[in-house]
Amino acid sequence: RIDVPMIATLSEDRSWVAATFSRDAGNVWSNPELTCQHVDPQVALPHGGHAEYEVKILMFKGSLEDALAKVMSQRNGLK
């Protein structure tokens, strides 16, 4: 169980951060050997229905705390 559906990675010099997030996620994981990040949505799709889901990636100069603040301010606006 996670508090916020976000995963973040700092650059080696700790000046850049990449954060991947969604409104809700069924799973959050990373693979350090491949330097990839995933938030794995679980979206119910009824037969013949339509669903939309949005995942966002932020890349900016800042800290993990900055990333969390950005995610918290933007997360509710996602589908």
All heavy atoms as a GROMACS GRO file, in nm:
protein
  612
    1ARG      N    1   0.085  -0.118   0.000
    1ARG     CA    2   0.000   0.000   0.000
    1ARG      C    3   0.089   0.124   0.000
    1ARG      O    4   0.189   0.130   0.069
    1ARG     CB    5  -0.090  -0.003   0.123
    1ARG     CG    6  -0.184   0.111   0.127
    1ARG     CD    7  -0.304   0.075   0.214
    1ARG     NE    8  -0.384   0.190   0.240
    1ARG     CZ    9  -0.479   0.235   0.160
    1ARG    NH1   10  -0.503   0.172   0.048
    1ARG    NH2   11  -0.548   0.340   0.190
    2ILE      N   12   0.049   0.225  -0.079
    2ILE     CA   13   0.125   0.349  -0.088
    2ILE      C   14   0.037   0.467  -0.048
    2ILE      O   15  -0.085   0.460  -0.057
    2ILE     CB   16   0.181   0.370  -0.230
    2ILE    CG1   17   0.067   0.372  -0.332
    2ILE    CG2   18   0.283   0.264  -0.266
    2ILE    CD1   19   0.108   0.414  -0.468
    3ASP      N   20   0.102   0.575  -0.007
    3ASP     CA   21   0.028   0.697   0.030
    3ASP      C   22  -0.005   0.782  -0.092
    3ASP      O   23  -0.111   0.843  -0.100
    3ASP     CB   24   0.109   0.781   0.128
    3ASP     CG   25   0.129   0.710   0.260
    3ASP    OD1   26   0.038   0.638   0.303
    3ASP    OD2   27   0.236   0.727   0.321
    4VAL      N   28   0.090   0.791  -0.186
    4VAL     CA   29   0.073   0.873  -0.307
    4VAL      C   30   0.120   0.790  -0.426
    4VAL      O   31   0.229   0.735  -0.424
    4VAL     CB   32   0.158   1.002  -0.298
    4VAL    CG1   33   0.145   1.084  -0.425
    4VAL    CG2   34   0.119   1.085  -0.177
    5PRO      N   35   0.038   0.778  -0.533
    5PRO     CA   36   0.078   0.698  -0.650
    5PRO      C   37   0.182   0.773  -0.734
    5PRO      O   38   0.153   0.828  -0.838
    5PRO     CB   39  -0.053   0.676  -0.724
    5PRO     CG   40  -0.138   0.792  -0.686
    5PRO     CD   41  -0.098   0.830  -0.547
    6MET      N   42   0.305   0.776  -0.683
    6MET     CA   43   0.415   0.848  -0.747
    6MET      C   44   0.543   0.769  -0.728
    6MET      O   45   0.562   0.703  -0.626
    6MET     CB   46   0.432   0.984  -0.678
    6MET     CG   47   0.556   1.060  -0.718
    6MET     SD   48   0.582   1.206  -0.613
    6MET     CE   49   0.732   1.159  -0.529
    7ILE      N   50   0.630   0.776  -0.829
    7ILE     CA   51   0.765   0.723  -0.813
    7ILE      C   52   0.859   0.830  -0.868
    7ILE      O   53   0.828   0.894  -0.969
    7ILE     CB   54   0.782   0.587  -0.884
    7ILE    CG1   55   0.914   0.526  -0.845
    7ILE    CG2   56   0.765   0.597  -1.031
    7ILE    CD1   57   0.923   0.378  -0.875
    8ALA      N   58   0.970   0.853  -0.798
    8ALA     CA   59   1.061   0.960  -0.838
    8ALA      C   60   1.205   0.910  -0.835
    8ALA      O   61   1.241   0.825  -0.755
    8ALA     CB   62   1.045   1.080  -0.745
    9THR      N   63   1.287   0.968  -0.924
    9THR     CA   64   1.428   0.935  -0.934
    9THR      C   65   1.508   1.064  -0.938
    9THR      O   66   1.473   1.156  -1.013
    9THR     CB   67   1.455   0.853  -1.062
    9THR    OG1   68   1.375   0.736  -1.061
    9THR    CG2   69   1.601   0.815  -1.073
   10LEU      N   70   1.616   1.068  -0.861
   10LEU     CA   71   1.708   1.183  -0.862
   10LEU      C   72   1.824   1.155  -0.955
   10LEU      O   73   1.870   1.042  -0.965
   10LEU     CB   74   1.764   1.208  -0.722
   10LEU     CG   75   1.673   1.273  -0.620
   10LEU    CD1   76   1.741   1.275  -0.484
   10LEU    CD2   77   1.637   1.414  -0.662
   11SER      N   78   1.875   1.261  -1.019
   11SER     CA   79   1.996   1.248  -1.099
   11SER      C   80   2.114   1.222  -1.006
   11SER      O   81   2.106   1.244  -0.885
   11SER     CB   82   2.020   1.375  -1.181
   11SER     OG   83   2.039   1.486  -1.096
   12GLU      N   84   2.224   1.176  -1.062
   12GLU     CA   85   2.343   1.146  -0.980
   12GLU      C   86   2.389   1.266  -0.900
   12GLU      O   87   2.433   1.252  -0.786
   12GLU     CB   88   2.457   1.094  -1.068
   12GLU     CG   89   2.439   0.949  -1.106
   12GLU     CD   90   2.561   0.893  -1.175
   12GLU    OE1   91   2.674   0.943  -1.152
   12GLU    OE2   92   2.545   0.796  -1.251
   13ASP      N   93   2.381   1.385  -0.958
   13ASP     CA   94   2.423   1.504  -0.884
   13ASP      C   95   2.312   1.561  -0.794
   13ASP      O   96   2.329   1.665  -0.732
   13ASP     CB   97   2.477   1.612  -0.978
   13ASP     CG   98   2.370   1.669  -1.070
   13ASP    OD1   99   2.252   1.629  -1.061
   13ASP    OD2  100   2.406   1.755  -1.153
   14ARG      N  101   2.198   1.491  -0.790
   14ARG     CA  102   2.084   1.526  -0.706
   14ARG      C  103   2.022   1.662  -0.738
   14ARG      O  104   1.954   1.722  -0.655
   14ARG     CB  105   2.120   1.517  -0.558
   14ARG     CG  106   2.170   1.379  -0.518
   14ARG     CD  107   2.198   1.367  -0.371
   14ARG     NE  108   2.077   1.371  -0.289
   14ARG     CZ  109   1.998   1.267  -0.263
   14ARG    NH1  110   2.025   1.150  -0.314
   14ARG    NH2  111   1.893   1.281  -0.186
   15SER      N  112   2.044   1.710  -0.861
   15SER     CA  113   1.988   1.840  -0.898
   15SER      C  114   1.861   1.828  -0.983
   15SER      O  115   1.782   1.921  -0.988
   15SER     CB  116   2.091   1.927  -0.969
   15SER     OG  117   2.128   1.868  -1.092
   16TRP      N  118   1.843   1.715  -1.052
   16TRP     CA  119   1.725   1.691  -1.136
   16TRP      C  120   1.642   1.578  -1.076
   16TRP      O  121   1.696   1.486  -1.016
   16TRP     CB  122   1.767   1.651  -1.277
   16TRP     CG  123   1.819   1.765  -1.358
   16TRP    CD1  124   1.947   1.811  -1.360
   16TRP    CD2  125   1.744   1.848  -1.446
   16TRP    NE1  126   1.958   1.918  -1.445
   16TRP    CE2  127   1.835   1.943  -1.499
   16TRP    CE3  128   1.612   1.852  -1.486
   16TRP    CZ2  129   1.795   2.040  -1.590
   16TRP    CZ3  130   1.573   1.948  -1.577
   16TRP    CH2  131   1.664   2.041  -1.628
   17VAL      N  132   1.512   1.587  -1.097
   17VAL     CA  133   1.423   1.481  -1.052
   17VAL      C  134   1.326   1.447  -1.164
   17VAL      O  135   1.284   1.534  -1.240
   17VAL     CB  136   1.347   1.522  -0.922
   17VAL    CG1  137   1.258   1.641  -0.944
   17VAL    CG2  138   1.268   1.407  -0.864
   18ALA      N  139   1.296   1.319  -1.179
   18ALA     CA  140   1.192   1.272  -1.270
   18ALA      C  141   1.087   1.204  -1.183
   18ALA      O  142   1.120   1.117  -1.102
   18ALA     CB  143   1.248   1.173  -1.371
   19ALA      N  144   0.964   1.245  -1.197
   19ALA     CA  145   0.855   1.188  -1.116
   19ALA      C  146   0.742   1.144  -1.208
   19ALA      O  147   0.698   1.220  -1.294
   19ALA     CB  148   0.804   1.289  -1.015
   20THR      N  149   0.698   1.022  -1.192
   20THR     CA  150   0.587   0.967  -1.268
   20THR      C  151   0.472   0.946  -1.170
   20THR      O  152   0.491   0.893  -1.062
   20THR     CB  153   0.627   0.831  -1.330
   20THR    OG1  154   0.744   0.849  -1.408
   20THR    CG2  155   0.516   0.776  -1.416
   21PHE      N  156   0.351   0.990  -1.211
   21PHE     CA  157   0.238   0.975  -1.119
   21PHE      C  158   0.107   0.966  -1.195
   21PHE      O  159   0.098   0.996  -1.314
   21PHE     CB  160   0.234   1.090  -1.018
   21PHE     CG  161   0.204   1.226  -1.077
   21PHE    CD1  162   0.078   1.279  -1.071
   21PHE    CD2  163   0.304   1.300  -1.137
   21PHE    CE1  164   0.050   1.405  -1.122
   21PHE    CE2  165   0.279   1.426  -1.190
   21PHE     CZ  166   0.151   1.478  -1.182
   22SER      N  167   0.006   0.924  -1.123
   22SER     CA  168  -0.130   0.914  -1.176
   22SER      C  169  -0.226   0.951  -1.063
   22SER      O  170  -0.184   0.972  -0.949
   22SER     CB  171  -0.158   0.773  -1.226
   22SER     OG  172  -0.147   0.682  -1.120
   23ARG      N  173  -0.352   0.961  -1.098
   23ARG     CA  174  -0.452   0.992  -0.994
   23ARG      C  175  -0.460   0.878  -0.893
   23ARG      O  176  -0.457   0.899  -0.774
   23ARG     CB  177  -0.587   1.020  -1.058
   23ARG     CG  178  -0.691   1.065  -0.960
   23ARG     CD  179  -0.821   1.099  -1.032
   23ARG     NE  180  -0.922   1.136  -0.938
   23ARG     CZ  181  -0.954   1.262  -0.910
   23ARG    NH1  182  -0.892   1.360  -0.970
   23ARG    NH2  183  -1.048   1.288  -0.822
   24ASP      N  184  -0.470   0.760  -0.943
   24ASP     CA  185  -0.472   0.639  -0.861
   24ASP      C  186  -0.395   0.532  -0.937
   24ASP      O  187  -0.399   0.528  -1.058
   24ASP     CB  188  -0.616   0.588  -0.839
   24ASP     CG  189  -0.701   0.688  -0.765
   24ASP    OD1  190  -0.664   0.723  -0.651
   24ASP    OD2  191  -0.802   0.734  -0.820
   25ALA      N  192  -0.326   0.448  -0.865
   25ALA     CA  193  -0.249   0.341  -0.931
   25ALA      C  194  -0.269   0.211  -0.856
   25ALA      O  195  -0.275   0.209  -0.734
   25ALA     CB  196  -0.102   0.376  -0.935
   26GLY      N  197  -0.278   0.103  -0.930
   26GLY     CA  198  -0.288  -0.028  -0.869
   26GLY      C  199  -0.152  -0.078  -0.824
   26GLY      O  200  -0.140  -0.157  -0.733
   27ASN      N  201  -0.045  -0.027  -0.888
   27ASN     CA  202   0.089  -0.075  -0.860
   27ASN      C  203   0.188   0.036  -0.894
   27ASN      O  204   0.168   0.110  -0.989
   27ASN     CB  205   0.117  -0.198  -0.947
   27ASN     CG  206   0.241  -0.272  -0.905
   27ASN    OD1  207   0.299  -0.244  -0.801
   27ASN    ND2  208   0.283  -0.367  -0.986
   28VAL      N  209   0.294   0.049  -0.815
   28VAL     CA  210   0.401   0.145  -0.842
   28VAL      C  211   0.532   0.069  -0.828
   28VAL      O  212   0.556   0.003  -0.727
   28VAL     CB  213   0.398   0.262  -0.742
   28VAL    CG1  214   0.516   0.356  -0.764
   28VAL    CG2  215   0.268   0.340  -0.754
   29TRP      N  216   0.619   0.074  -0.931
   29TRP     CA  217   0.745   0.001  -0.922
   29TRP      C  218   0.850   0.065  -1.011
   29TRP      O  219   0.819   0.145  -1.097
   29TRP     CB  220   0.727  -0.146  -0.957
   29TRP     CG  221   0.669  -0.173  -1.092
   29TRP    CD1  222   0.537  -0.172  -1.125
   29TRP    CD2  223   0.739  -0.206  -1.212
   29TRP    NE1  224   0.521  -0.202  -1.259
   29TRP    CE2  225   0.644  -0.224  -1.314
   29TRP    CE3  226   0.873  -0.223  -1.244
   29TRP    CZ2  227   0.678  -0.257  -1.443
   29TRP    CZ3  228   0.907  -0.256  -1.374
   29TRP    CH2  229   0.810  -0.273  -1.471
   30SER      N  230   0.973   0.029  -0.987
   30SER     CA  231   1.083   0.077  -1.070
   30SER      C  232   1.178  -0.037  -1.099
   30SER      O  233   1.178  -0.140  -1.031
   30SER     CB  234   1.159   0.192  -1.002
   30SER     OG  235   1.230   0.143  -0.891
   31ASN      N  236   1.261  -0.018  -1.199
   31ASN     CA  237   1.363  -0.116  -1.234
   31ASN      C  238   1.495  -0.040  -1.247
   31ASN      O  239   1.525   0.014  -1.353
   31ASN     CB  240   1.327  -0.186  -1.365
   31ASN     CG  241   1.425  -0.295  -1.400
   31ASN    OD1  242   1.536  -0.299  -1.347
   31ASN    ND2  243   1.385  -0.383  -1.489
   32PRO      N  244   1.574  -0.033  -1.138
   32PRO     CA  245   1.698   0.045  -1.142
   32PRO      C  246   1.797   0.000  -1.250
   32PRO      O  247   1.872   0.081  -1.302
   32PRO     CB  248   1.758   0.023  -1.003
   32PRO     CG  249   1.645  -0.023  -0.918
   32PRO     CD  250   1.549  -0.093  -1.009
   33GLU      N  251   1.794  -0.126  -1.288
   33GLU     CA  252   1.887  -0.174  -1.390
   33GLU      C  253   1.853  -0.118  -1.527
   33GLU      O  254   1.940  -0.104  -1.613
   33GLU     CB  255   1.888  -0.326  -1.393
   33GLU     CG  256   1.950  -0.386  -1.267
   33GLU     CD  257   1.957  -0.538  -1.272
   33GLU    OE1  258   1.948  -0.594  -1.383
   33GLU    OE2  259   1.973  -0.598  -1.166
   34LEU      N  260   1.728  -0.085  -1.552
   34LEU     CA  261   1.686  -0.031  -1.681
   34LEU      C  262   1.648   0.116  -1.672
   34LEU      O  263   1.604   0.174  -1.770
   34LEU     CB  264   1.567  -0.111  -1.736
   34LEU     CG  265   1.592  -0.258  -1.762
   34LEU    CD1  266   1.464  -0.328  -1.806
   34LEU    CD2  267   1.700  -0.276  -1.867
   35THR      N  268   1.663   0.175  -1.555
   35THR     CA  269   1.628   0.314  -1.529
   35THR      C  270   1.490   0.350  -1.586
   35THR      O  271   1.473   0.451  -1.653
   35THR     CB  272   1.734   0.413  -1.582
   35THR    OG1  273   1.745   0.399  -1.724
   35THR    CG2  274   1.869   0.389  -1.517
   36CYS      N  275   1.393   0.267  -1.557
   36CYS     CA  276   1.257   0.298  -1.600
   36CYS      C  277   1.167   0.312  -1.478
   36CYS      O  278   1.198   0.263  -1.371
   36CYS     CB  279   1.202   0.194  -1.697
   36CYS     SG  280   1.192   0.029  -1.628
   37GLN      N  281   1.057   0.382  -1.496
   37GLN     CA  282   0.959   0.403  -1.390
   37GLN      C  283   0.822   0.369  -1.446
   37GLN      O  284   0.793   0.398  -1.560
   37GLN     CB  285   0.956   0.548  -1.346
   37GLN     CG  286   1.083   0.600  -1.291
   37GLN     CD  287   1.067   0.747  -1.252
   37GLN    OE1  288   0.969   0.811  -1.282
   37GLN    NE2  289   1.167   0.797  -1.184
   38HIS      N  290   0.738   0.314  -1.360
   38HIS     CA  291   0.602   0.282  -1.403
   38HIS      C  292   0.504   0.305  -1.291
   38HIS      O  293   0.530   0.267  -1.179
   38HIS     CB  294   0.591   0.135  -1.445
   38HIS     CG  295   0.682   0.097  -1.555
   38HIS    ND1  296   0.652   0.116  -1.686
   38HIS    CD2  297   0.806   0.044  -1.554
   38HIS    CE1  298   0.752   0.074  -1.761
   38HIS    NE2  299   0.847   0.030  -1.682
   39VAL      N  300   0.394   0.364  -1.322
   39VAL     CA  301   0.277   0.356  -1.238
   39VAL      C  302   0.180   0.272  -1.320
   39VAL      O  303   0.156   0.300  -1.436
   39VAL     CB  304   0.218   0.494  -1.201
   39VAL    CG1  305   0.309   0.564  -1.103
   39VAL    CG2  306   0.195   0.582  -1.319
   40ASP      N  307   0.131   0.167  -1.264
   40ASP     CA  308   0.056   0.067  -1.337
   40ASP      C  309  -0.092   0.081  -1.305
   40ASP      O  310  -0.140   0.029  -1.204
   40ASP     CB  311   0.108  -0.071  -1.297
   40ASP     CG  312   0.049  -0.183  -1.379
   40ASP    OD1  313  -0.011  -0.155  -1.483
   40ASP    OD2  314   0.062  -0.298  -1.336
   41PRO      N  315  -0.166   0.153  -1.388
   41PRO     CA  316  -0.307   0.176  -1.357
   41PRO      C  317  -0.390   0.050  -1.372
   41PRO      O  318  -0.360  -0.038  -1.454
   41PRO     CB  319  -0.349   0.281  -1.458
   41PRO     CG  320  -0.257   0.262  -1.573
   41PRO     CD  321  -0.126   0.216  -1.514
   42GLN      N  322  -0.493   0.044  -1.293
   42GLN     CA  323  -0.593  -0.061  -1.307
   42GLN      C  324  -0.726   0.009  -1.330
   42GLN      O  325  -0.782   0.068  -1.239
   42GLN     CB  326  -0.597  -0.149  -1.183
   42GLN     CG  327  -0.469  -0.226  -1.163
   42GLN     CD  328  -0.471  -0.310  -1.037
   42GLN    OE1  329  -0.568  -0.311  -0.963
   42GLN    NE2  330  -0.363  -0.380  -1.013
   43VAL      N  331  -0.771   0.006  -1.455
   43VAL     CA  332  -0.891   0.079  -1.493
   43VAL      C  333  -0.999  -0.021  -1.531
   43VAL      O  334  -0.978  -0.106  -1.617
   43VAL     CB  335  -0.861   0.172  -1.614
   43VAL    CG1  336  -0.985   0.248  -1.654
   43VAL    CG2  337  -0.747   0.266  -1.581
   44ALA      N  338  -1.114  -0.008  -1.467
   44ALA     CA  339  -1.228  -0.095  -1.500
   44ALA      C  340  -1.286  -0.050  -1.633
   44ALA      O  341  -1.308   0.069  -1.657
   44ALA     CB  342  -1.334  -0.086  -1.391
   45LEU      N  343  -1.309  -0.146  -1.721
   45LEU     CA  344  -1.366  -0.115  -1.852
   45LEU      C  345  -1.482  -0.210  -1.877
   45LEU      O  346  -1.462  -0.328  -1.907
   45LEU     CB  347  -1.261  -0.129  -1.962
   45LEU     CG  348  -1.307  -0.097  -2.103
   45LEU    CD1  349  -1.357   0.047  -2.113
   45LEU    CD2  350  -1.196  -0.121  -2.202
   46PRO      N  351  -1.604  -0.160  -1.863
   46PRO     CA  352  -1.719  -0.245  -1.889
   46PRO      C  353  -1.727  -0.284  -2.036
   46PRO      O  354  -1.677  -0.211  -2.123
   46PRO     CB  355  -1.838  -0.160  -1.847
   46PRO     CG  356  -1.790  -0.021  -1.837
   46PRO     CD  357  -1.641  -0.026  -1.825
   47HIS      N  358  -1.790  -0.397  -2.064
   47HIS     CA  359  -1.807  -0.444  -2.201
   47HIS      C  360  -1.872  -0.334  -2.285
   47HIS      O  361  -1.974  -0.279  -2.249
   47HIS     CB  362  -1.894  -0.570  -2.202
   47HIS     CG  363  -1.917  -0.623  -2.341
   47HIS    ND1  364  -1.817  -0.686  -2.412
   47HIS    CD2  365  -2.025  -0.620  -2.421
   47HIS    CE1  366  -1.865  -0.720  -2.530
   47HIS    NE2  367  -1.991  -0.682  -2.538
   48GLY      N  368  -1.807  -0.301  -2.396
   48GLY     CA  369  -1.859  -0.198  -2.486
   48GLY      C  370  -1.842  -0.057  -2.432
   48GLY      O  371  -1.892   0.037  -2.490
   49GLY      N  372  -1.771  -0.042  -2.323
   49GLY     CA  373  -1.756   0.089  -2.260
   49GLY      C  374  -1.634   0.164  -2.309
   49GLY      O  375  -1.562   0.121  -2.400
   50HIS      N  376  -1.610   0.275  -2.249
   50HIS     CA  377  -1.498   0.363  -2.284
   50HIS      C  378  -1.431   0.407  -2.154
   50HIS      O  379  -1.499   0.434  -2.055
   50HIS     CB  380  -1.550   0.486  -2.358
   50HIS     CG  381  -1.445   0.587  -2.389
   50HIS    ND1  382  -1.362   0.575  -2.498
   50HIS    CD2  383  -1.408   0.701  -2.325
   50HIS    CE1  384  -1.279   0.679  -2.499
   50HIS    NE2  385  -1.305   0.757  -2.396
   51ALA      N  386  -1.300   0.412  -2.153
   51ALA     CA  387  -1.226   0.458  -2.035
   51ALA      C  388  -1.110   0.544  -2.079
   51ALA      O  389  -1.054   0.526  -2.187
   51ALA     CB  390  -1.176   0.338  -1.954
   52GLU      N  391  -1.077   0.641  -1.998
   52GLU     CA  392  -0.959   0.724  -2.019
   52GLU      C  393  -0.879   0.722  -1.891
   52GLU      O  394  -0.934   0.720  -1.782
   52GLU     CB  395  -0.999   0.868  -2.050
   52GLU     CG  396  -1.065   0.884  -2.183
   52GLU     CD  397  -1.096   1.030  -2.215
   52GLU    OE1  398  -1.017   1.118  -2.174
   52GLU    OE2  399  -1.199   1.054  -2.278
   53TYR      N  400  -0.748   0.725  -1.907
   53TYR     CA  401  -0.660   0.726  -1.790
   53TYR      C  402  -0.538   0.808  -1.824
   53TYR      O  403  -0.485   0.799  -1.935
   53TYR     CB  404  -0.619   0.584  -1.752
   53TYR     CG  405  -0.566   0.575  -1.612
   53TYR    CD1  406  -0.654   0.566  -1.505
   53TYR    CD2  407  -0.430   0.579  -1.587
   53TYR    CE1  408  -0.607   0.560  -1.376
   53TYR    CE2  409  -0.383   0.573  -1.457
   53TYR     CZ  410  -0.471   0.564  -1.353
   53TYR     OH  411  -0.424   0.558  -1.225
   54GLU      N  412  -0.495   0.889  -1.733
   54GLU     CA  413  -0.384   0.980  -1.759
   54GLU      C  414  -0.269   0.952  -1.662
   54GLU      O  415  -0.290   0.938  -1.543
   54GLU     CB  416  -0.433   1.123  -1.741
   54GLU     CG  417  -0.340   1.228  -1.789
   54GLU     CD  418  -0.404   1.368  -1.783
   54GLU    OE1  419  -0.518   1.382  -1.738
   54GLU    OE2  420  -0.334   1.461  -1.823
   55VAL      N  421  -0.149   0.943  -1.717
   55VAL     CA  422  -0.026   0.929  -1.639
   55VAL      C  423   0.062   1.046  -1.679
   55VAL      O  424   0.070   1.082  -1.796
   55VAL     CB  425   0.046   0.796  -1.670
   55VAL    CG1  426   0.181   0.790  -1.600
   55VAL    CG2  427  -0.041   0.678  -1.628
   56LYS      N  428   0.128   1.107  -1.582
   56LYS     CA  429   0.209   1.225  -1.610
   56LYS      C  430   0.352   1.202  -1.562
   56LYS      O  431   0.374   1.140  -1.459
   56LYS     CB  432   0.149   1.345  -1.539
   56LYS     CG  433   0.202   1.477  -1.585
   56LYS     CD  434   0.115   1.590  -1.530
   56LYS     CE  435   0.152   1.722  -1.595
   56LYS     NZ  436   0.066   1.831  -1.547
   57ILE      N  437   0.448   1.255  -1.639
   57ILE     CA  438   0.589   1.250  -1.601
   57ILE      C  439   0.640   1.394  -1.593
   57ILE      O  440   0.624   1.471  -1.688
   57ILE     CB  441   0.673   1.172  -1.703
   57ILE    CG1  442   0.625   1.028  -1.711
   57ILE    CG2  443   0.821   1.177  -1.665
   57ILE    CD1  444   0.692   0.947  -1.820
   58LEU      N  445   0.697   1.428  -1.480
   58LEU     CA  446   0.759   1.559  -1.460
   58LEU      C  447   0.910   1.541  -1.458
   58LEU      O  448   0.960   1.448  -1.395
   58LEU     CB  449   0.716   1.619  -1.326
   58LEU     CG  450   0.567   1.637  -1.301
   58LEU    CD1  451   0.544   1.685  -1.158
   58LEU    CD2  452   0.508   1.736  -1.400
   59MET      N  453   0.982   1.628  -1.524
   59MET     CA  454   1.128   1.632  -1.518
   59MET      C  455   1.168   1.776  -1.497
   59MET      O  456   1.134   1.862  -1.580
   59MET     CB  457   1.190   1.577  -1.646
   59MET     CG  458   1.172   1.429  -1.660
   59MET     SD  459   1.266   1.369  -1.799
   59MET     CE  460   1.144   1.269  -1.880
   60PHE      N  461   1.238   1.803  -1.389
   60PHE     CA  462   1.273   1.940  -1.356
   60PHE      C  463   1.390   1.945  -1.258
   60PHE      O  464   1.422   1.844  -1.196
   60PHE     CB  465   1.152   2.014  -1.296
   60PHE     CG  466   1.101   1.952  -1.169
   60PHE    CD1  467   1.145   1.999  -1.046
   60PHE    CD2  468   1.011   1.847  -1.171
   60PHE    CE1  469   1.100   1.942  -0.928
   60PHE    CE2  470   0.966   1.789  -1.054
   60PHE     CZ  471   1.010   1.837  -0.933
   61LYS      N  472   1.452   2.061  -1.246
   61LYS     CA  473   1.555   2.082  -1.144
   61LYS      C  474   1.484   2.103  -1.011
   61LYS      O  475   1.398   2.190  -1.001
   61LYS     CB  476   1.642   2.203  -1.177
   61LYS     CG  477   1.748   2.173  -1.277
   61LYS     CD  478   1.852   2.282  -1.279
   61LYS     CE  479   1.973   2.227  -1.351
   61LYS     NZ  480   2.091   2.306  -1.329
   62GLY      N  481   1.519   2.022  -0.913
   62GLY     CA  482   1.455   2.034  -0.783
   62GLY      C  483   1.484   1.914  -0.696
   62GLY      O  484   1.568   1.830  -0.728
   63SER      N  485   1.411   1.903  -0.588
   63SER     CA  486   1.431   1.797  -0.489
   63SER      C  487   1.313   1.700  -0.489
   63SER      O  488   1.211   1.725  -0.554
   63SER     CB  489   1.444   1.860  -0.350
   63SER     OG  490   1.321   1.919  -0.313
   64LEU      N  491   1.327   1.594  -0.413
   64LEU     CA  492   1.216   1.500  -0.396
   64LEU      C  493   1.097   1.569  -0.329
   64LEU      O  494   0.982   1.542  -0.363
   64LEU     CB  495   1.260   1.379  -0.314
   64LEU     CG  496   1.358   1.285  -0.382
   64LEU    CD1  497   1.401   1.176  -0.286
   64LEU    CD2  498   1.298   1.225  -0.508
   65GLU      N  499   1.126   1.659  -0.238
   65GLU     CA  500   1.019   1.733  -0.171
   65GLU      C  501   0.944   1.821  -0.271
   65GLU      O  502   0.821   1.833  -0.266
   65GLU     CB  503   1.075   1.818  -0.056
   65GLU     CG  504   1.124   1.738   0.062
   65GLU     CD  505   1.263   1.674   0.041
   65GLU    OE1  506   1.337   1.714  -0.055
   65GLU    OE2  507   1.296   1.583   0.117
   66ASP      N  508   1.018   1.882  -0.365
   66ASP     CA  509   0.955   1.961  -0.471
   66ASP      C  510   0.867   1.872  -0.558
   66ASP      O  511   0.756   1.912  -0.597
   66ASP     CB  512   1.060   2.029  -0.560
   66ASP     CG  513   1.146   2.130  -0.488
   66ASP    OD1  514   1.100   2.187  -0.386
   66ASP    OD2  515   1.260   2.152  -0.533
   67ALA      N  516   0.916   1.753  -0.588
   67ALA     CA  517   0.838   1.660  -0.671
   67ALA      C  518   0.708   1.623  -0.601
   67ALA      O  519   0.601   1.624  -0.664
   67ALA     CB  520   0.920   1.535  -0.701
   68LEU      N  521   0.715   1.591  -0.474
   68LEU     CA  522   0.593   1.555  -0.400
   68LEU      C  523   0.495   1.672  -0.399
   68LEU      O  524   0.375   1.652  -0.420
   68LEU     CB  525   0.628   1.511  -0.259
   68LEU     CG  526   0.509   1.469  -0.172
   68LEU    CD1  527   0.431   1.354  -0.236
   68LEU    CD2  528   0.556   1.432  -0.033
   69ALA      N  529   0.543   1.792  -0.378
   69ALA     CA  530   0.455   1.909  -0.377
   69ALA      C  531   0.388   1.928  -0.513
   69ALA      O  532   0.267   1.954  -0.520
   69ALA     CB  533   0.534   2.034  -0.338
   70LYS      N  534   0.464   1.913  -0.622
   70LYS     CA  535   0.406   1.926  -0.757
   70LYS      C  536   0.302   1.818  -0.783
   70LYS      O  537   0.194   1.844  -0.837
   70LYS     CB  538   0.515   1.920  -0.863
   70LYS     CG  539   0.603   2.044  -0.871
   70LYS     CD  540   0.711   2.026  -0.976
   70LYS     CE  541   0.806   2.143  -0.982
   70LYS     NZ  542   0.748   2.261  -1.045
   71VAL      N  543   0.334   1.695  -0.743
   71VAL     CA  544   0.240   1.585  -0.764
   71VAL      C  545   0.112   1.609  -0.685
   71VAL      O  546   0.002   1.593  -0.737
   71VAL     CB  547   0.305   1.450  -0.725
   71VAL    CG1  548   0.202   1.340  -0.715
   71VAL    CG2  549   0.413   1.414  -0.826
   72MET      N  550   0.125   1.649  -0.561
   72MET     CA  551   0.006   1.671  -0.478
   72MET      C  552  -0.081   1.784  -0.535
   72MET      O  553  -0.203   1.776  -0.527
   72MET     CB  554   0.046   1.703  -0.334
   72MET     CG  555   0.115   1.588  -0.263
   72MET     SD  556   0.020   1.434  -0.260
   72MET     CE  557  -0.107   1.477  -0.142
   73SER      N  558  -0.020   1.885  -0.595
   73SER     CA  559  -0.098   1.995  -0.650
   73SER      C  560  -0.162   1.961  -0.785
   73SER      O  561  -0.262   2.022  -0.823
   73SER     CB  562  -0.012   2.121  -0.663
   73SER     OG  563   0.082   2.107  -0.767
   74GLN      N  564  -0.106   1.864  -0.859
   74GLN     CA  565  -0.156   1.832  -0.993
   74GLN      C  566  -0.238   1.704  -1.000
   74GLN      O  567  -0.313   1.682  -1.096
   74GLN     CB  568  -0.038   1.820  -1.090
   74GLN     CG  569   0.039   1.948  -1.108
   74GLN     CD  570   0.155   1.934  -1.203
   74GLN    OE1  571   0.152   1.853  -1.295
   74GLN    NE2  572   0.259   2.013  -1.184
   75ARG      N  573  -0.224   1.618  -0.903
   75ARG     CA  574  -0.280   1.482  -0.911
   75ARG      C  575  -0.433   1.481  -0.927
   75ARG      O  576  -0.487   1.404  -1.008
   75ARG     CB  577  -0.240   1.406  -0.786
   75ARG     CG  578  -0.274   1.263  -0.789
   75ARG     CD  579  -0.213   1.194  -0.668
   75ARG     NE  580  -0.310   1.102  -0.620
   75ARG     CZ  581  -0.343   1.082  -0.494
   75ARG    NH1  582  -0.282   1.149  -0.401
   75ARG    NH2  583  -0.433   0.996  -0.461
   76ASN      N  584  -0.505   1.561  -0.854
   76ASN     CA  585  -0.651   1.558  -0.863
   76ASN      C  586  -0.705   1.606  -0.997
   76ASN      O  587  -0.818   1.579  -1.030
   76ASN     CB  588  -0.712   1.636  -0.748
   76ASN     CG  589  -0.700   1.563  -0.616
   76ASN    OD1  590  -0.695   1.441  -0.613
   76ASN    ND2  591  -0.694   1.638  -0.508
   77GLY      N  592  -0.622   1.676  -1.075
   77GLY     CA  593  -0.664   1.721  -1.207
   77GLY      C  594  -0.652   1.617  -1.315
   77GLY      O  595  -0.698   1.636  -1.427
   78LEU      N  596  -0.591   1.500  -1.282
   78LEU     CA  597  -0.577   1.394  -1.380
   78LEU      C  598  -0.703   1.310  -1.390
   78LEU      O  599  -0.782   1.303  -1.297
   78LEU     CB  600  -0.459   1.303  -1.342
   78LEU     CG  601  -0.321   1.367  -1.336
   78LEU    CD1  602  -0.218   1.263  -1.294
   78LEU    CD2  603  -0.283   1.428  -1.469
   79LYS      N  604  -0.720   1.244  -1.505
   79LYS     CA  605  -0.832   1.152  -1.524
   79LYS      C  606  -0.801   1.021  -1.457
   79LYS      O  607  -0.690   0.980  -1.443
   79LYS     CB  608  -0.856   1.130  -1.673
   79LYS     CG  609  -0.903   1.255  -1.740
   79LYS     CD  610  -0.919   1.230  -1.888
   79LYS     CE  611  -0.955   1.362  -1.955
   79LYS     NZ  612  -0.964   1.353  -2.096
   0.00000   0.00000   0.00000
